Amino acid sequence: MKKHALITGAGTGIGASIAATLVKAGFRTSLLGRRKGQLEMTAAKLDTAVENRQCMSCDVGIESSVKQAFSQARKGFGEIHILVNCAGIAPTNPFHKLTSKQWNEVLKVNLNGVFHCTAEVIGDMRNSRYGRIINIASTASLRGYAYVSAYTAAKHGVLGLTRALALECAAMGITVNAVCPGYTDTEIISQAVSNIMATTGQSRQQAEANFTSTNPQGRLIDPEEVAATVAWLCSDSAKSINGQAISVCGGETNF
């Protein structure tokens, strides 16, 4: 029987690349996200038969939405063996302009969402004594970034949860790890580059340098590189990798 992998934030960017990679690896794959139409467009491009993929709309920041979506996922593909927490938002604002509403929204999606989704699968994983939980935590879980204090705080929280849960589950056949990408070539970065060009008059090359300059390799990370790391963590060859923060960033966090 094929294992069931569920990915949040699977409609675009890193999440979509992870879905494509896990489908190729032979997993029955559930794609979750807030935009059902985008999920279905992404799923239609996957290299798999329809019976090996399914889509559910879900707001990970709302517990009832998570419960409903995960219930639907189980009805389609059975027990969830692999959870990839990829859903997230990354608005920018200097701290002195950050409102409590903005702060709470970022933590609701990026941190509470990981809690809600993990809480939905941990019972089954403990009972079956098998599971892979992979949190897409960003290099912002390892260092600070200006103008994204709420995002950075949330991602630090995700890494703390990863490490604590990894210890709790170590003897149960469950691994819990974080993958920490640097700036990645996704729609979010493309939009940020366009915004910088519009507000500063910089060329595209100059605007992109705001992101590529943090990577010692001088480039953006490919989403497929992140997805390949996730696929490895899902494999039997990574069964001893637990409680780790794996940076995919060209050496930006060289410690």
C-alpha positions as CSV (number, residue, x, y, z in Angstrom):
1,M,0.0,0.0,0.0
2,K,1.3,3.4,-0.9
3,K,2.0,5.9,1.9
4,H,-0.1,9.0,2.2
5,A,1.7,12.3,2.2
6,L,-0.2,15.5,3.1
7,I,1.3,18.9,2.2
8,T,-0.1,22.3,3.3
9,G,0.5,25.4,1.2
10,A,0.7,23.1,-1.8
11,G,-0.8,25.3,-4.4
12,T,2.3,27.3,-5.4
13,G,6.0,27.7,-4.8
14,I,7.9,25.4,-2.5
15,G,4.7,23.5,-1.6
16,A,3.9,22.8,-5.2
17,S,7.4,21.5,-5.9
18,I,7.2,19.2,-2.8
19,A,3.9,17.8,-4.0
20,A,5.4,17.1,-7.5
21,T,8.5,15.4,-6.0
22,L,6.6,13.2,-3.6
23,V,4.1,12.1,-6.3
24,K,7.1,11.0,-8.4
25,A,8.5,9.2,-5.4
26,G,5.3,7.1,-5.3
27,F,3.3,8.7,-2.5
28,R,-0.5,9.2,-2.6
29,T,-0.5,12.9,-2.1
30,S,-3.0,15.3,-0.6
31,L,-2.6,19.0,-1.5
32,L,-4.0,21.5,0.9
33,G,-4.3,25.3,0.6
34,R,-6.6,28.2,0.9
35,R,-7.3,28.5,-2.9
36,K,-9.0,25.4,-4.2
37,G,-8.8,26.5,-7.8
38,Q,-5.0,27.0,-7.6
39,L,-4.6,23.6,-5.9
40,E,-6.5,21.9,-8.7
41,M,-4.4,23.6,-11.4
42,T,-1.2,22.5,-9.6
43,A,-2.6,18.9,-9.1
44,A,-3.5,18.7,-12.8
45,K,0.2,19.2,-13.7
46,L,1.4,16.4,-11.5
47,D,2.9,13.3,-13.1
48,T,0.5,10.8,-11.6
49,A,-2.9,9.3,-12.1
50,V,-5.9,11.1,-10.6
51,E,-6.4,8.4,-8.0
52,N,-3.0,9.2,-6.5
53,R,-3.7,12.9,-5.8
54,Q,-6.5,14.9,-4.1
55,C,-7.1,18.6,-3.1
56,M,-8.7,20.1,-0.1
57,S,-9.2,23.8,0.7
58,C,-8.0,24.6,4.2
59,D,-7.0,27.5,6.4
60,V,-4.3,26.1,8.7
61,G,-4.8,28.9,11.1
62,I,-8.4,27.8,11.9
63,E,-8.6,24.6,13.8
64,S,-12.0,23.6,12.6
65,S,-10.9,24.0,9.0
66,V,-7.9,21.8,9.6
67,K,-10.0,19.1,11.2
68,Q,-12.4,19.1,8.3
69,A,-9.7,19.0,5.6
70,F,-7.7,16.3,7.3
71,S,-10.9,14.2,7.7
72,Q,-11.5,14.5,4.0
73,A,-7.9,13.6,3.3
74,R,-8.2,10.4,5.3
75,K,-11.5,9.4,3.6
76,G,-9.7,9.6,0.3
77,F,-6.3,8.0,1.1
78,G,-6.5,6.7,4.6
79,E,-4.1,7.3,7.4
80,I,-1.6,10.1,7.0
81,H,2.0,8.9,7.2
82,I,3.8,12.1,6.2
83,L,2.9,15.7,7.0
84,V,4.7,18.6,5.4
85,N,3.9,21.9,7.0
86,C,4.6,24.4,4.3
87,A,1.8,26.9,4.5
88,G,2.9,30.4,5.4
89,I,2.7,34.1,4.9
90,A,5.6,36.6,5.0
91,P,4.4,40.3,5.1
92,T,7.0,42.9,5.6
93,N,6.8,45.9,8.0
94,P,9.3,47.7,10.2
95,F,8.5,46.7,13.8
96,H,7.4,50.3,14.8
97,K,4.6,50.0,12.2
98,L,3.6,46.5,13.0
99,T,0.1,46.2,14.5
100,S,-1.1,43.5,16.8
101,K,-3.5,42.4,14.1
102,Q,-0.6,41.8,11.7
103,W,1.5,40.1,14.4
104,N,-1.3,37.7,15.3
105,E,-2.2,36.9,11.7
106,V,1.4,35.8,11.0
107,L,1.6,33.7,14.1
108,K,-1.8,32.3,13.4
109,V,-0.8,30.9,10.0
110,N,3.0,30.2,10.5
111,L,3.1,28.8,14.0
112,N,-0.5,28.0,15.1
113,G,-1.0,26.3,11.7
114,V,1.9,24.0,12.3
115,F,0.4,23.1,15.7
116,H,-3.1,22.5,14.4
117,C,-1.9,20.2,11.6
118,T,0.6,18.3,13.7
119,A,-2.0,17.8,16.4
120,E,-4.3,16.2,13.8
121,V,-1.8,13.5,12.8
122,I,0.3,12.8,15.9
123,G,-2.2,10.4,17.5
124,D,-2.4,8.2,14.5
125,M,1.4,8.2,14.0
126,R,1.9,7.3,17.7
127,N,-0.6,4.4,17.4
128,S,1.0,3.1,14.2
129,R,4.6,3.9,15.5
130,Y,5.5,5.5,12.2
131,G,5.5,9.0,10.8
132,R,7.4,11.8,9.2
133,I,6.7,15.4,10.1
134,I,8.6,18.0,8.1
135,N,8.3,21.7,8.9
136,I,9.4,24.2,6.3
137,A,10.9,26.6,8.7
138,S,13.1,29.0,6.6
139,T,16.5,30.4,7.5
140,A,14.4,32.9,9.5
141,S,14.2,30.1,12.2
142,L,18.0,30.3,12.6
143,R,18.8,34.0,12.3
144,G,17.1,37.4,12.4
145,Y,15.9,39.4,9.4
146,A,14.9,43.0,9.5
147,Y,11.3,44.1,8.6
148,V,9.9,40.6,9.1
149,S,10.0,40.3,12.9
150,A,6.7,38.5,13.2
151,Y,7.7,36.0,10.5
152,T,11.1,35.5,12.2
153,A,9.5,35.0,15.6
154,A,7.0,32.5,14.2
155,K,9.7,30.5,12.4
156,H,11.8,30.4,15.5
157,G,8.8,28.9,17.3
158,V,8.4,26.3,14.6
159,L,12.0,25.2,15.0
160,G,11.5,25.0,18.8
161,L,8.4,22.9,18.4
162,T,10.3,20.7,15.9
163,R,13.1,20.0,18.4
164,A,10.8,19.4,21.3
165,L,8.5,17.0,19.5
166,A,11.4,15.1,17.9
167,L,12.5,14.2,21.4
168,E,9.0,13.1,22.5
169,C,8.6,10.9,19.5
170,A,12.1,9.5,19.0
171,A,11.3,6.1,20.3
172,M,8.0,5.8,18.4
173,G,9.2,5.5,14.8
174,I,8.3,9.1,14.2
175,T,10.9,11.7,13.0
176,V,10.3,15.5,13.2
177,N,12.6,17.8,11.2
178,A,12.8,21.3,9.8
179,V,14.0,22.3,6.4
180,C,15.2,25.9,6.3
181,P,15.4,27.4,2.9
182,G,17.0,30.7,2.2
183,Y,15.4,33.1,-0.3
184,T,13.8,30.8,-2.9
185,D,12.8,31.5,-6.5
186,T,9.0,31.6,-5.9
187,E,6.1,34.0,-6.7
188,I,6.6,35.7,-3.3
189,I,10.2,36.7,-4.2
190,S,9.1,37.7,-7.7
191,Q,6.4,40.0,-6.3
192,A,8.9,41.4,-3.7
193,V,11.4,42.2,-6.5
194,S,8.6,44.0,-8.5
195,N,7.6,46.0,-5.4
196,I,11.2,47.1,-4.8
197,M,11.6,48.1,-8.5
198,A,8.4,50.1,-8.3
199,T,9.2,51.9,-5.0
200,T,12.9,52.5,-5.5
201,G,13.5,52.7,-9.3
202,Q,16.1,50.0,-9.1
203,S,16.6,47.7,-12.1
204,R,15.5,44.1,-11.8
205,Q,19.1,42.9,-11.3
206,Q,19.6,45.5,-8.5
207,A,16.3,44.5,-6.9
208,E,17.1,40.8,-7.0
209,A,20.4,41.5,-5.4
210,N,18.6,42.4,-2.2
211,F,17.9,38.6,-1.9
212,T,20.7,36.9,-3.8
213,S,23.4,38.8,-1.9
214,T,22.6,36.9,1.4
215,N,23.5,33.6,-0.3
216,P,27.3,33.1,-0.6
217,Q,26.6,31.3,-3.9
218,G,25.0,34.6,-5.1
219,R,21.7,33.1,-6.3
220,L,18.1,32.2,-5.3
221,I,17.4,28.6,-4.1
222,D,15.4,26.5,-6.6
223,P,12.2,25.1,-5.1
224,E,13.2,21.7,-6.4
225,E,16.2,21.7,-4.1
226,V,14.0,22.1,-1.1
227,A,11.6,19.4,-2.4
228,A,14.5,17.0,-2.8
229,T,15.5,17.5,0.8
230,V,12.0,16.8,1.9
231,A,11.8,13.7,-0.2
232,W,15.1,12.4,1.4
233,L,13.7,13.0,4.9
234,C,10.7,10.9,3.9
235,S,12.9,8.0,2.8
236,D,14.0,5.1,4.9
237,S,17.6,6.2,4.5
238,A,16.8,9.2,6.7
239,K,15.2,7.4,9.5
240,S,18.0,8.5,12.0
241,I,17.6,12.1,11.0
242,N,15.5,13.6,13.8
243,G,15.1,17.0,15.4
244,Q,17.4,18.7,12.8
245,A,17.3,22.1,11.1
246,I,18.6,21.4,7.6
247,S,19.6,24.6,5.9
248,V,19.1,24.8,2.1
249,C,20.7,28.2,1.6
250,G,24.1,28.1,-0.1
251,G,26.0,28.6,3.2
252,E,24.1,31.6,4.4
253,T,23.7,30.1,7.9
254,N,27.2,28.7,8.2
255,F,27.0,27.3,11.7
